[in-house]
Amino acid sequence: MKFVIAPDKFKGSLTGFEFCNAVEDGLRMVFPDAEIRKMPLADGGDGTIDVVKHYLKGEKITLKVKDPLFRPVSASYIYSPESHIAYIEMAEASGLKLLKDTERNCMQSSTFGTGELIADALEKGATEIILGIGGSATNDGGMGMANALGYLFLDKDGKELDHIGRNLIAVKKVDNSNIHPKLREVKVKVACDVSNPFYGANGAAKIYAVQKGASLEEVEILDKGLRNYAKIIKEQFGIELQKIAGSGAAGGIGGGAVVFLKGQLTSGIDLIKELADFDNAIEGIDWIITGEGQLDEQTLSGKTINGVVNSAAKKHIPVAALCGSASISIEQQKEFGLAYVISIVRGISTLKEAMETSYANLVNASYNFARILK
């Protein structure tokens, strides 16, 4: 038998690498001579950086940059000198995880630190950058990121503005006369799994700004700011941000990346599969085993399992999903295209107990799945 093990992490419980090891342990109890390829995946969210490091065979670069509130913070990204590819997670420099709950304030926060990481990668020689934009603490339309790369944002009097969410509404001109010279040479792909427009009812501010510390009044100010910003961008760059699905991602950095980095918005799991050469690696495989902490109807929306199923379907390979919890119906399972689904939890337990025993439970579930195949 030939297996590929291709999971996402069990958040707070198992890394993708630990999942692979547990499933291999269970499978080998039944198929000791099986060919097993361990291919942990991710969709651009937390933990993606370690998966990317595995496939890029890159080094972790750590430097001091500005956090969302302009304080110094150590942030890391992955760079492969061999392929000249860099993987940058904006959450490392501009993420909510860097702030206490009481510090959340997307009127005053900036993506400047993310731009500093990009600038460092350019100086290292990166010719391709993959930018993960989940978990942001910002709503600045990518203004801070762009400023770190040489763009200036000016008000009606030609005075330079601070690159924070509050000032979106005051932008009247973008000065791009002194941008980083290597920006013209780099290819940028943005891991983006939401389709929010730049502004409006489903835009960056109205959907996400409250969780980033904005009051309802401030949400309206930010939304008006994004509208103004989009107007200036259209006038100067000829790009209609509101018509780009995903431009409102991560406080508008999705749109900002398109304008200032000439970035391409792409599904996170598709980017990781490409790095892993996943579609070629599964050729001739009998079963793919995947999983994540929670399998529900949202899994269809750009998540790792959905990406695995899409690749498997093209080659008619059955997929088994071993998950921490599974709350989908038979009809949804058929719609997903999953041949086998199981929750690995054994007996009655609390969430804490289930998470603490997830490795052993996963070994058990894998063993029993292999027994069925036998």
C-alpha distance (Angstrom), angle and dihedral (degrees) to the residues before:
residue distance angle dihedral
M1 . . .
K2 3.77 . .
F3 3.81 119.8 .
V4 3.78 135.7 -178.6
I5 3.80 115.0 -160.5
A6 3.80 107.8 -155.4
P7 3.83 113.9 164.4
D8 3.76 139.0 152.9
K9 3.81 116.7 -129.7
F10 3.80 125.1 -82.9
K11 3.81 95.0 -121.9
G12 3.79 111.6 -120.0
S13 3.78 91.8 1.0
L14 3.83 117.7 53.3
T15 3.77 133.4 11.5
G16 3.78 117.7 -136.4
F17 3.80 88.3 -105.7
E18 3.82 92.2 53.8
F19 3.82 89.7 48.5
C20 3.80 89.6 54.8
N21 3.81 92.1 50.3
A22 3.81 93.4 48.6
V23 3.79 93.5 49.4
E24 3.80 91.4 47.4
D25 3.82 89.4 52.3
G26 3.80 90.8 54.4
L27 3.80 96.2 43.3
R28 3.81 94.5 49.9
M29 3.80 91.6 56.8
V30 3.80 86.0 68.4
F31 3.82 103.6 22.4
P32 3.83 105.1 32.1
D33 3.80 92.7 170.5
A34 3.79 97.7 43.6
E35 3.79 120.1 134.5
I36 3.79 105.0 -119.8
R37 3.79 126.2 -175.3
K38 3.80 115.9 -168.9
M39 3.80 111.4 -150.2
P40 3.83 112.7 165.4
L41 3.80 112.0 -164.8
A42 3.81 138.6 -169.7
D43 3.78 138.1 -169.3
G44 3.80 101.5 -133.1
G45 3.80 96.7 -81.9
D46 3.80 129.7 112.1
G47 3.78 112.9 -35.5
T48 3.79 94.9 25.9
I49 3.79 90.7 113.0
D50 3.84 92.4 68.6
V51 3.80 92.6 47.7
V52 3.79 91.1 50.0
K53 3.82 90.9 48.9
H54 3.81 88.3 56.1
Y55 3.81 94.3 54.8
L56 3.79 99.3 35.3
K57 3.80 90.8 46.8
G58 3.76 82.3 -143.1
E59 3.77 134.3 150.7
K60 3.77 126.5 -107.7
I61 3.81 110.1 -116.1
T62 3.80 116.0 -158.7
L63 3.79 125.3 -169.3
K64 3.78 141.7 156.6
V65 3.80 113.7 -96.7
K66 3.80 137.7 156.2
D67 3.79 117.8 -80.4
P68 3.84 119.8 -140.9
L69 3.83 90.2 -78.7
F70 3.85 94.6 44.5
R71 3.79 96.8 -101.8
P72 3.82 119.5 135.4
V73 3.80 114.6 -95.7
S74 3.81 135.1 167.6
A75 3.80 110.8 -116.2
S76 3.79 131.7 177.1
Y77 3.77 138.6 -153.0
I78 3.80 135.0 175.3
Y79 3.78 122.5 -108.7
S80 3.80 129.5 -179.4
P81 3.83 112.2 -158.3
E82 3.81 88.1 -167.3
S83 3.82 98.1 57.2
H84 3.84 96.2 21.3
I85 3.82 88.9 -131.0
A86 3.81 121.2 141.3
Y87 3.80 125.8 -165.1
I88 3.80 114.8 -156.6
E89 3.81 126.5 -176.8
M90 3.78 109.6 -158.4
A91 3.82 89.5 -152.0
E92 3.81 88.1 69.9
A93 3.80 90.4 68.0
S94 3.81 106.0 12.4
G95 3.79 104.2 27.6
L96 3.78 134.8 128.4
K97 3.79 87.5 -125.5
L98 3.83 88.2 72.9
L99 3.80 93.7 59.6
K100 3.77 135.0 69.9
D101 3.79 113.5 -124.0
T102 3.80 89.9 -106.5
E103 3.82 90.8 54.1
R104 3.79 96.8 57.6
N105 3.80 107.5 120.0
C106 3.80 118.1 145.3
M107 3.80 90.8 -179.1
Q108 3.82 87.3 70.0
S109 3.83 103.3 27.0
S110 3.79 126.7 100.8
T111 3.81 141.3 -163.2
F112 3.81 90.4 -138.1
G113 3.83 92.6 118.5
T114 3.80 90.9 56.3
G115 3.78 88.4 54.8
E116 3.80 89.5 51.1
L117 3.82 89.9 55.7
I118 3.81 90.2 49.7
A119 3.81 91.1 49.0
D120 3.81 91.0 51.3
A121 3.82 91.1 50.2
L122 3.81 89.8 51.1
E123 3.79 90.1 52.1
K124 3.82 89.8 50.0
G125 3.81 88.2 57.9
A126 3.82 102.8 -99.2
T127 3.79 112.7 169.7
E128 3.80 93.1 177.7
I129 3.79 127.9 37.9
I130 3.78 126.1 -169.8
L131 3.80 109.8 -160.2
G132 3.80 120.8 -161.8
I133 3.80 110.1 -159.5
G134 3.81 105.8 -174.1
G135 3.80 125.8 122.3
S136 3.80 99.0 26.7
A137 3.81 124.8 171.3
T138 3.79 92.2 -158.8
N139 3.78 145.4 87.5
D140 3.80 101.3 -176.4
G141 3.81 100.7 118.1
G142 3.80 89.4 -117.8
M143 3.80 90.9 -62.6
G144 3.81 94.0 133.2
M145 3.80 93.1 47.4
A146 3.80 89.9 50.3
N147 3.81 92.7 47.4
A148 3.82 90.9 56.2
L149 3.82 86.5 56.3
G150 3.79 95.1 51.6
Y151 3.81 105.5 -87.2
L152 3.81 116.3 133.2
F153 3.81 124.8 -154.6
L154 3.79 115.1 -149.8
D155 3.81 134.0 -166.4
K156 3.82 127.4 -138.1
D157 3.82 90.8 -77.5
G158 3.81 93.4 50.8
K159 3.81 91.9 -106.3
E160 3.81 118.1 144.4
L161 3.80 113.9 -109.1
D162 3.78 127.9 -144.1
H163 3.80 106.9 -105.9
I164 3.82 99.7 -118.0
G165 3.80 134.7 119.0
R166 3.80 94.1 -101.9
N167 3.82 90.8 63.1
L168 3.81 98.8 53.3
I169 3.78 88.8 94.7
A170 3.82 92.2 55.1
V171 3.82 98.4 52.2
K172 3.81 111.5 117.3
K173 3.81 101.4 158.2
V174 3.80 140.2 18.8
D175 3.80 115.6 -145.9
N176 3.80 109.4 -153.1
S177 3.82 97.4 166.2
N178 3.80 95.2 110.3
I179 3.81 106.6 36.3
H180 3.80 122.9 147.5
P181 3.83 105.6 -74.6
K182 3.81 93.9 -137.7
L183 3.81 92.1 59.2
R184 3.79 87.6 82.6
E185 3.81 91.4 59.0
V186 3.81 102.5 45.0
K187 3.81 128.9 90.6
V188 3.81 113.4 -141.6
K189 3.80 126.8 -161.3
V190 3.79 119.1 -174.1
A191 3.80 120.8 -151.7
C192 3.79 100.8 -137.3
D193 3.81 124.4 160.6
V194 3.80 101.0 171.9
S195 3.78 128.4 79.0
N196 3.82 100.6 -152.6
P197 3.80 115.7 145.9
F198 3.80 119.7 -127.0
Y199 3.81 97.9 -99.5
G200 3.81 141.8 -3.1
A201 3.80 132.8 62.2
N202 3.81 93.4 -28.6
G203 3.79 96.5 29.8
A204 3.79 133.1 116.6
A205 3.81 97.8 -84.5
K206 3.79 102.4 39.2
I207 3.80 95.1 46.9
Y208 3.80 103.1 36.6
A209 3.81 112.5 14.5
V210 3.82 97.2 84.5
Q211 3.81 91.8 60.7
K212 3.81 86.8 51.1
G213 3.79 92.5 57.8
A214 3.81 103.9 -88.9
S215 3.81 122.0 141.0
L216 3.81 118.3 -135.2
E217 3.80 89.1 -101.4
E218 3.80 90.7 51.4
V219 3.81 90.7 49.2
E220 3.81 88.5 61.2
I221 3.81 91.4 48.3
L222 3.81 91.0 50.1
D223 3.80 92.6 47.5
K224 3.81 91.3 51.7
G225 3.80 87.6 47.6
L226 3.79 91.8 53.7
R227 3.82 90.1 49.7
N228 3.80 90.7 52.5
Y229 3.81 92.1 44.9
A230 3.82 91.2 50.3
K231 3.81 89.6 50.8
I232 3.82 92.2 53.4
I233 3.82 91.2 45.9
K234 3.80 91.2 52.2
E235 3.81 91.7 49.1
Q236 3.79 94.3 48.5
F237 3.80 105.1 30.7
G238 3.79 103.0 22.4
I239 3.81 92.0 -125.9
E240 3.83 120.4 133.1
L241 3.79 102.0 -150.0
Q242 3.79 94.1 -175.0
K243 3.81 90.1 64.1
I244 3.83 93.7 54.4
A245 3.82 112.9 91.8
G246 3.79 108.3 -132.3
S247 3.82 95.4 21.7
G248 3.81 88.3 120.6
A249 3.80 93.3 55.9
A250 3.80 117.5 125.4
G251 3.79 96.1 4.3
G252 3.78 93.5 -45.0
I253 3.80 97.7 -52.1
G254 3.81 86.3 121.6
G255 3.79 88.6 66.9
G256 3.79 92.7 36.6
A257 3.80 90.6 56.4
V258 3.81 90.7 52.7
V259 3.81 91.7 52.3
F260 3.79 103.9 36.2
L261 3.82 101.5 29.0
K262 3.81 97.9 29.1
G263 3.79 83.3 -125.0
Q264 3.79 128.0 176.9
L265 3.82 116.9 -134.3
T266 3.81 108.7 -135.0
S267 3.80 137.9 166.4
G268 3.81 110.4 -86.4
I269 3.79 95.1 -135.7
D270 3.81 90.9 49.2
L271 3.81 90.1 54.4
I272 3.81 92.2 50.2
K273 3.82 92.2 46.3
E274 3.79 88.7 52.3
L275 3.81 91.4 52.1
A276 3.80 90.1 48.8
D277 3.82 92.9 46.0
F278 3.79 82.9 -130.1
D279 3.80 100.0 166.0
N280 3.80 91.6 56.8
A281 3.82 93.4 41.9
I282 3.82 92.9 59.3
E283 3.81 94.7 54.2
G284 3.81 109.8 127.1
I285 3.82 94.8 7.1
D286 3.82 120.0 145.2
W287 3.82 98.0 -152.6
I288 3.79 138.2 6.9
I289 3.79 115.3 -151.0
T290 3.78 116.1 -159.4
G291 3.78 137.0 161.9
E292 3.77 148.8 161.1
G293 3.78 136.5 -166.1
Q294 3.79 95.5 -92.4
L295 3.79 127.7 20.0
D296 3.80 111.7 -161.9
E297 3.79 140.1 136.2
Q298 3.81 90.6 -74.7
T299 3.79 88.8 66.5
L300 3.79 88.7 84.1
S301 3.82 90.0 64.5
G302 3.78 103.1 86.8
K303 3.79 96.6 -61.4
T304 3.79 125.1 146.5
I305 3.80 96.8 -101.2
N306 3.79 91.0 52.2
G307 3.80 89.7 53.0
V308 3.80 91.4 50.1
V309 3.81 92.5 49.4
N310 3.81 91.8 49.0
S311 3.81 91.4 54.9
A312 3.81 93.7 42.9
A313 3.82 93.4 50.2
K314 3.81 91.6 59.2
K315 3.79 89.6 58.3
H316 3.84 96.7 35.6
I317 3.81 93.0 -118.1
P318 3.82 117.1 153.3
V319 3.80 117.2 -123.6
A320 3.80 127.8 -147.5
A321 3.82 119.1 -161.8
L322 3.81 117.9 -155.2
C323 3.79 107.0 -173.0
G324 3.76 140.5 174.6
S325 3.78 88.5 -122.9
A326 3.79 130.6 -1.0
S327 3.79 120.6 -160.8
I328 3.78 103.7 168.6
S329 3.79 128.8 116.2
I330 3.80 125.9 -122.6
E331 3.79 88.3 -103.7
Q332 3.81 91.0 53.4
Q333 3.79 91.1 47.0
K334 3.80 89.3 54.8
E335 3.80 89.9 47.0
F336 3.81 90.7 51.2
G337 3.80 89.7 50.6
L338 3.80 94.2 -125.7
A339 3.80 116.9 154.4
Y340 3.80 95.3 -164.8
V341 3.81 132.0 18.7
I342 3.77 130.0 178.3
S343 3.79 139.6 161.3
I344 3.80 107.4 -130.8
V345 3.83 95.3 -148.3
R346 3.81 112.9 119.8
G347 3.76 121.7 -153.4
I348 3.79 126.5 -22.9
S349 3.78 112.6 -38.7
T350 3.77 143.5 149.7
L351 3.81 119.9 -105.7
K352 3.82 89.0 -105.2
E353 3.81 91.9 52.4
A354 3.79 92.0 46.2
M355 3.80 91.2 51.9
E356 3.80 93.0 47.0
T357 3.82 92.2 52.5
S358 3.80 97.5 39.0
Y359 3.82 95.6 110.7
A360 3.81 94.1 53.4
N361 3.81 91.4 41.6
L362 3.78 90.6 51.8
V363 3.80 92.2 50.6
N364 3.81 88.3 51.6
A365 3.81 93.5 47.9
S366 3.82 91.1 48.5
Y367 3.78 92.1 49.4
N368 3.80 91.9 51.6
F369 3.80 92.0 46.1
A370 3.81 89.3 52.3
R371 3.83 90.4 49.1
I372 3.81 89.0 56.9
L373 3.81 90.4 52.6
K374 3.81 91.2 47.7
